[in-house]
Amino acid sequence: MRTERTQQTRGVEQARTRDGFASSIGAFAATLGSAVGLGNIWKFPYLTGSNGGGAFVLVYLGSVFLVGLPILVAEHLIGRKTRLNAIHAYGSIVPKAKYWSLIGWAGFLSAIFIMAFYTDVSGWVFAYIFKAIAVAFTGGVLNVETFASLAGGTWEPLLWQFLVLCLTTTIIASGVSRGIERVTKTLMPILLVLLILCDIRALTLPGAFAGVTYLFKPDFSKLTGGAILTALGLSFFKLSLGMGTMTTYGSYMPESTKIVPNATRVALADTVVSLLAGLAIFPAVFAFGESPAGGPGLLFNIMPLIFSKMPLGSLFTVIFFILSAIATMGAMLSLVEVPVSWMVEKGKMKRPVAAYLTGAMMFALGILATLSQGATLGNVKIIGKNFFDLFDFLSSNVLLPIGGFAIAILTGWLLKKQAIVNELEKGYGDGKKPGYIQLVYIFIKYVSPVVIFVIILNGFGIV
Ligand code: TRP
């Protein structure tokens, strides 16, 4: 009893001194800001394109709502209940089970792996804003060579990557409510407006409908076992799951935030953004007779080419890359925050110091990812992959699914059911108990872990 009381007092004290989101709207904006990113605008379209379209989209949707959403709830509740950084949150949510902090350590590692390639791609996006503006004024085109020389170069991509990291870490240095919350609250609505403008442009092209059909009409003959693991990995990557990001953000949520409705809105809004991105890209791809299976270069090789052929194209190229840059920002903030929150709380570091130190670690691995796209490190292969692909594979296909599985087990099987219920009932007025908790509990305890387990085994070729 006594330890419980001291724990509670500690929680209350921390809630008082710790920075956090000032409002539920802010919590929503930041969480959605983390979810929305290259996943929607780059990965979702190119993976859909290389896995045959509609059927992949359907599996992806199933995976978001049946597996991802319950884990998102679990992460938020662990964060808010402990009000600690991810490593300590997992290590202290269940008494005498300290070693669960391993999930947090794996998350620390994933944050750095993901940022290594994420900042490379984000750097290309920022570079393309300026290239698109230059082209709009001086003529010329953004073609396959433009992208090959940017991505395959040395100093140019490294410089952009460095600038992107400077911007992100500077925002992180200024705090949770004054940095992350303020920036995402301003940027998310702008992103949505710009994306809808691009949708209108793409959907009014002659021949656009073939792209809509491609996105929404499932053809299951094109679906492979590997595609199912990819869809699961994508849903984790999309919702920023399995590595402590959403736990950290949960720890910043006010007591008034209703975790389940908030998480559901985030999953829905994020999915809408992916579909809107698909609706901006595939109709244009089909209208100009391009192939949707362009792989990771789809965004940079095909889109500018298509834009260049349509009325007001140069304006839309600029808009398109600005919105993509905005999308990457919120996601990167949430990735940097995971190590930073630990360094600040455990290492007693000043926030700016922690932010720049984390940025430096990310840049160190980032250099490997970036140079592996060109001649410098392009030939270095580990398990048949260059650094860029290796970091992506290790995080999305290995660490995130395993992390998500562990979080589901920790919450569903080790944490007391009453603790879960108490946390999920917060935010409702007295006497108004939400009716969905039993269902959410069953999903966290049984559905998510079983599905993840089977898909992981399947991915490794076991079942
Ligand atoms: N969700 C982001 C996207 O779709 C990426 C991201 C941010 C992420 N934080 C994460 C992925 C944590 C995995 C884990 O682009």
Residues whose N, C-alpha, C, O or C-beta is under 5 A from the ligand:
A	BS01	LIG	S34 A35 V36 G37 L38 G39 N40 F236 F237 K238 L239 S240 L241 M243 T245 A331 S334 L335
